[in-house]
Amino acid sequence: MIKHRSPSRSYQAVHDSEGRRQQIAQFEASLAALRKELNLWWDRTAGLEPCQGPQLLSVRAKVRESAALERGIER
């Protein structure tokens, strides 16, 4: 059964005064970038070698970015 949104709920979904939806979207995008970076590392090494040098720095940067974005989302 499909539930319909009332006009006021639809308005709230589009006009997010706190920008929370945008913050969540940015966080999800950063997690997708992290997943992509980890998948690239896995494809290159078959998971048998530890991350080193530029790979490790890239993964660390993505993790830090994701964590910072998560902290910025108001609960």
C-alpha distances in whole Angstrom, upper triangle without the diagonal:
4,6,10,13,16,19,21,18,18,22,23,21,23,26,27,30,31,30,28,26,29,30,27,27,31,31,28,31,34,32,31,35,36,34,36,39,39,38,41,43,42,42,46,47,45,44,48,50,49,48,51,52,50,47,47,48,45,43,44,43,40,39,41,39,36,37,38,35,33,36,35,32,32,30
4,6,10,13,16,18,15,15,19,19,17,20,23,23,27,28,27,25,23,26,28,25,25,28,29,26,28,31,30,29,33,34,33,34,38,38,37,40,42,41,41,45,46,44,44,47,49,48,47,50,51,49,46,46,46,43,41,42,41,38,38,39,37,34,35,36,33,31,34,33,29,30,28
4,7,10,13,14,12,12,16,16,15,18,20,21,24,25,25,23,21,24,26,23,24,27,28,26,28,31,30,30,33,34,33,35,38,38,38,40,43,42,43,46,47,45,45,48,49,48,47,50,51,49,46,46,46,43,41,42,41,37,37,38,36,33,34,35,31,30,32,31,27,27,25
4,6,9,11,10,9,13,14,13,15,18,19,22,24,23,22,20,23,25,23,23,27,28,26,28,31,31,30,33,35,34,35,39,39,39,41,44,43,44,47,48,47,46,50,51,50,48,51,51,49,46,47,46,43,41,42,41,38,37,39,36,33,34,35,31,30,32,31,27,27,25
4,6,8,6,6,10,10,10,12,14,16,18,20,20,19,17,20,23,21,21,25,26,24,26,29,29,29,32,34,33,35,38,38,38,41,43,43,44,47,48,47,46,50,50,49,47,50,50,48,45,45,45,42,40,41,39,36,36,37,34,31,32,32,29,28,30,28,24,24,23
4,5,5,6,9,10,11,13,14,16,18,20,21,20,19,22,24,23,23,27,28,27,29,32,32,32,35,37,36,38,41,41,41,44,46,46,47,50,51,50,49,53,53,52,50,52,53,50,48,48,47,44,43,43,41,38,38,39,36,33,34,34,31,29,31,29,26,25,24
4,6,5,6,9,10,11,12,14,16,19,19,20,18,21,24,23,23,26,28,27,29,32,32,32,35,37,37,38,41,42,42,44,46,47,47,50,52,51,50,54,54,53,50,53,53,50,48,48,47,44,43,43,41,38,38,38,36,33,34,34,30,30,31,29,26,25,24
4,5,5,6,9,10,10,12,14,16,17,17,17,19,22,21,22,25,26,26,28,31,31,32,34,36,36,38,40,41,42,44,46,46,47,50,51,51,50,53,53,52,49,52,51,49,47,47,46,43,42,42,40,37,37,37,34,32,33,32,28,28,29,26,23,22,21
4,5,5,6,9,10,11,13,15,16,15,14,17,19,18,19,22,23,23,25,28,28,28,31,33,33,34,37,38,38,40,43,43,44,47,48,47,46,50,50,48,46,48,48,46,44,44,43,40,38,39,37,34,34,34,31,29,30,29,26,25,26,24,21,19,19
4,5,5,6,9,10,13,16,15,15,13,16,19,18,18,21,23,22,24,27,27,27,30,32,32,33,36,37,37,39,41,42,42,45,47,46,45,49,49,48,45,48,48,45,43,43,42,39,38,38,36,33,33,34,31,28,30,29,26,25,27,24,21,21,20
4,5,5,6,8,11,14,14,14,13,15,18,18,18,21,23,23,24,27,28,28,30,32,33,34,37,38,38,40,42,43,44,46,48,48,47,50,50,48,46,48,48,45,43,43,42,39,38,38,36,33,34,33,30,29,30,29,25,25,26,24,21,20,20
4,5,5,6,8,10,11,11,11,13,16,15,16,19,20,21,22,25,26,26,29,30,31,32,35,36,37,39,41,41,42,45,46,46,45,48,48,46,44,46,46,43,41,41,40,37,36,36,34,31,31,31,28,26,27,26,22,22,23,20,17,16,16
4,6,6,10,11,10,10,8,11,14,13,13,17,18,18,19,22,23,23,26,27,28,29,32,33,33,35,37,38,39,41,43,42,41,45,45,43,41,43,43,40,38,38,37,34,33,33,31,28,29,29,26,24,25,24,21,20,22,19,16,16,16
4,6,9,11,10,11,9,11,14,14,14,16,18,18,19,22,23,23,26,28,28,29,32,33,34,35,38,38,39,41,43,43,42,46,46,44,41,43,43,40,38,38,37,34,33,34,31,29,29,29,26,24,26,25,21,21,23,20,17,18,19
4,6,9,8,10,10,11,14,15,15,17,19,20,21,23,25,25,27,29,30,31,33,35,36,37,39,40,41,43,45,45,44,47,47,45,42,44,44,41,39,39,37,35,34,34,32,29,30,29,26,25,26,24,21,21,22,19,17,16,18
4,6,5,7,7,9,11,12,13,15,16,17,19,21,22,23,25,27,28,29,31,33,34,35,37,38,39,41,43,43,42,45,45,42,40,42,41,38,37,37,35,32,32,31,29,27,27,26,23,22,22,21,18,18,19,16,13,13,14
4,6,8,9,10,12,14,15,16,18,20,21,22,24,25,27,28,30,31,33,34,36,37,39,40,42,43,45,45,44,47,46,44,41,43,42,39,38,38,36,33,33,32,30,28,28,27,24,23,23,21,18,18,18,15,13,12,14
4,5,8,9,9,11,13,14,15,17,19,20,22,23,25,26,28,29,30,32,34,35,37,38,40,41,42,43,41,44,43,41,38,40,39,37,36,35,33,31,30,29,27,25,25,23,21,19,20,18,15,15,15,12,10,9,11
4,6,5,6,9,10,11,13,14,16,17,19,20,21,23,25,26,27,29,31,32,34,35,36,38,40,40,38,42,41,38,36,37,36,34,33,32,30,28,27,27,24,22,22,21,18,17,18,16,13,13,14,11,9,9,12
4,5,5,6,9,10,10,12,14,15,17,18,20,21,23,24,26,27,29,30,32,33,35,36,38,38,36,39,39,36,34,36,35,33,31,30,29,27,26,25,23,21,20,20,17,15,16,14,11,11,12,9,6,7,9
4,5,5,6,9,10,11,12,14,15,16,18,20,21,23,24,26,27,29,30,31,33,35,36,36,35,38,38,36,33,35,35,32,31,30,29,26,25,25,23,20,20,20,17,15,17,16,12,12,14,12,9,10,12
4,5,5,6,9,10,10,12,14,15,17,18,20,21,23,24,26,27,29,30,31,33,35,35,34,37,37,34,32,33,33,30,29,28,27,24,23,23,21,18,19,19,15,14,16,14,11,12,14,11,9,11,14
4,5,5,6,9,10,11,12,14,15,17,18,20,21,23,24,26,27,29,30,32,33,34,32,35,34,32,29,31,30,28,27,26,24,22,21,21,18,16,16,15,12,11,12,11,7,8,10,7,6,9,11
4,5,5,6,9,10,11,12,14,15,16,18,20,21,22,24,26,27,28,30,32,32,30,33,33,31,28,30,30,28,26,25,24,22,20,20,19,16,16,16,13,11,12,12,8,8,11,9,7,10,11
4,5,5,6,9,10,11,12,14,15,16,18,20,21,23,25,26,27,29,30,30,29,33,32,30,28,30,30,27,25,25,24,21,20,20,18,15,16,16,13,11,14,14,10,10,14,12,10,13,15
4,5,5,6,9,10,11,12,14,15,17,18,20,21,23,24,26,27,29,29,28,31,31,28,26,27,27,24,22,22,21,18,17,17,15,12,13,13,10,9,11,11,7,9,12,10,10,13,15
4,5,5,6,9,10,11,12,14,15,17,18,20,21,23,24,26,27,27,26,29,28,26,24,25,25,23,21,20,19,17,15,15,14,11,11,11,9,6,8,9,5,6,10,9,9,12,14
4,5,5,6,9,10,10,12,14,15,16,18,20,21,22,24,26,26,24,28,28,26,23,26,26,23,21,21,20,17,16,17,15,12,12,14,11,8,11,12,9,9,13,13,12,15,16
4,5,5,6,9,10,11,12,14,15,17,19,20,21,23,25,25,24,27,27,25,22,24,24,21,19,20,19,16,15,16,14,11,12,13,10,9,12,13,10,11,15,14,14,17,19
4,5,5,6,9,10,11,12,14,15,17,18,20,21,23,23,22,25,24,22,19,21,21,18,16,16,15,12,11,12,10,7,8,10,7,5,9,10,8,10,13,13,13,17,19
4,5,5,6,9,10,10,12,14,15,16,18,20,21,21,20,23,23,21,18,21,21,19,16,16,16,13,11,12,12,8,8,10,9,6,9,11,10,10,14,14,14,18,19
4,5,5,6,9,10,10,12,14,15,16,18,20,20,19,23,22,21,19,21,22,19,16,17,17,14,12,14,13,10,11,14,12,10,13,15,13,13,17,18,17,21,22
4,5,5,6,9,10,11,12,14,15,17,18,19,18,22,21,19,17,18,18,16,13,14,14,10,9,12,11,7,9,12,10,9,13,14,13,14,18,18,18,22,23
4,5,5,6,9,10,11,12,14,15,17,17,16,19,18,16,14,16,16,14,12,12,12,9,7,9,9,5,7,10,9,8,11,13,13,14,17,18,18,22,23
4,5,5,6,9,10,10,12,14,15,15,14,18,18,16,14,17,18,16,13,13,15,12,9,12,12,9,10,13,13,11,14,16,16,16,19,20,20,24,24
4,5,5,6,9,10,10,12,14,15,14,18,17,17,14,17,18,15,12,14,14,11,10,13,13,10,12,15,14,13,16,18,18,18,22,22,23,26,27
4,5,5,6,9,10,11,12,14,13,16,15,14,11,13,14,11,8,10,11,8,6,10,10,8,10,13,13,13,16,18,18,19,21,23,23,27,28
4,5,5,6,9,10,11,11,10,13,13,11,9,12,14,13,9,10,12,9,7,10,12,10,11,14,15,14,16,19,19,19,22,24,24,28,28
4,5,5,6,9,10,10,9,13,13,13,12,15,17,15,11,13,15,12,11,14,15,13,14,18,18,16,19,22,21,22,25,26,26,30,30
4,5,5,6,9,10,10,13,13,13,11,13,14,13,9,12,14,11,10,14,15,13,15,18,18,18,21,23,23,23,26,28,28,32,33
4,5,5,6,8,8,10,9,9,7,10,12,11,7,9,12,10,9,13,14,13,14,18,18,18,20,23,23,24,26,28,29,32,33
4,5,5,5,5,8,9,10,9,12,15,14,11,12,15,14,12,15,17,16,16,20,21,20,22,25,25,25,28,30,30,33,34
4,6,5,7,10,11,13,12,14,17,16,12,15,17,15,14,18,19,18,19,22,23,22,25,27,27,27,30,32,32,36,36
4,6,8,10,9,11,10,12,14,13,10,13,16,14,14,17,19,18,20,23,23,23,25,28,28,29,32,33,34,37,38
4,5,6,6,8,9,11,14,14,11,13,16,15,14,17,20,19,20,23,24,24,26,28,29,29,32,34,35,38,39
4,5,8,10,11,14,17,17,14,15,19,18,16,19,22,20,21,24,25,25,26,29,30,30,32,34,35,38,38
4,6,7,9,12,16,16,13,13,17,16,14,17,20,19,18,22,23,22,24,27,28,27,30,32,33,36,36
4,7,10,12,16,17,14,14,18,18,17,19,22,21,21,24,26,25,27,30,31,30,33,35,36,39,39
4,7,9,12,14,11,12,15,16,15,17,19,20,19,22,24,24,25,28,29,29,31,34,35,38,39
4,6,10,12,10,9,12,14,12,13,17,17,17,19,21,21,22,25,26,27,28,31,32,35,36
4,7,8,6,5,9,10,9,10,13,14,14,16,18,19,20,22,24,24,26,28,30,33,34
4,6,6,5,8,10,10,11,14,15,15,17,19,20,21,23,25,26,27,29,31,35,36
4,6,5,6,9,10,11,12,15,16,17,18,20,21,23,25,26,27,29,31,34,36
4,5,5,6,9,10,10,12,14,15,16,18,20,21,22,24,26,27,29,33,34
4,5,5,6,9,10,11,12,14,15,17,18,20,21,23,25,26,28,31,33
4,5,5,6,9,10,11,12,14,15,16,18,20,21,23,24,26,30,31
4,6,5,6,9,10,10,12,14,15,16,18,20,21,23,25,28,30
4,5,5,6,9,10,11,12,14,15,17,18,20,21,23,27,29
4,5,5,6,9,10,11,12,14,15,17,19,20,22,25,27
4,5,5,6,9,10,11,12,14,15,17,18,20,24,25
4,5,5,6,9,10,11,12,14,15,17,19,22,24
4,5,5,6,9,10,11,12,14,15,17,21,22
4,5,5,6,9,10,11,12,14,16,19,20
4,5,5,6,9,10,11,12,15,18,20
4,5,5,6,9,10,11,13,16,19
4,5,5,6,9,10,11,15,16
4,5,5,6,9,10,13,15
4,5,5,6,9,12,14
4,5,5,7,10,13
4,5,5,9,10
4,6,8,9
4,6,9
4,6
4
